[in-house]
Amino acid sequence: MSDNVAIGFVLVGVIFDLLGCLGLIRLPDVYNRLQAATKSVTLGTCMILFGIFLEFGFTSGGIKALICALFILFTSPTAAHALARGSHVSGFKLWEGSVMDKLEEDKSKEDKGE
């Protein structure tokens, strides 16, 4: 039973990662692509690593997989935030279909002294 659950986690993780790769190809701008990559890494890869942990249990391989999953869980969103903010500051334009730009709105409020 445990093997089936572990395989299920790994398969769902692989599907998330594949959809994230598809998002990297299909989405229009750096911000949308970054969001797709971050979601797929955080959800997909962590699910794969958790499935490995379920398969191996509390052995050295299982503990390493769990530690790697926790590391990815904490660092991936932080890195994506830094990349998105750096892209915005560097002047990468949003896709023309984007509805709003909250960071630009906040900057214009600061410039006006609000």
Secondary structure, DSSP 8 states (H G I E B T S, - for coil): -HHHHHHHHHHHHHHHHHHHHHHHHH-SSHHHHHHHHHHIIIIIIHHHHHHHHHHH-SSHHHHHHHHHHHHHHHHHHHHHHHHHHHHHHHT----TT----HHHHHHHHHHHT-
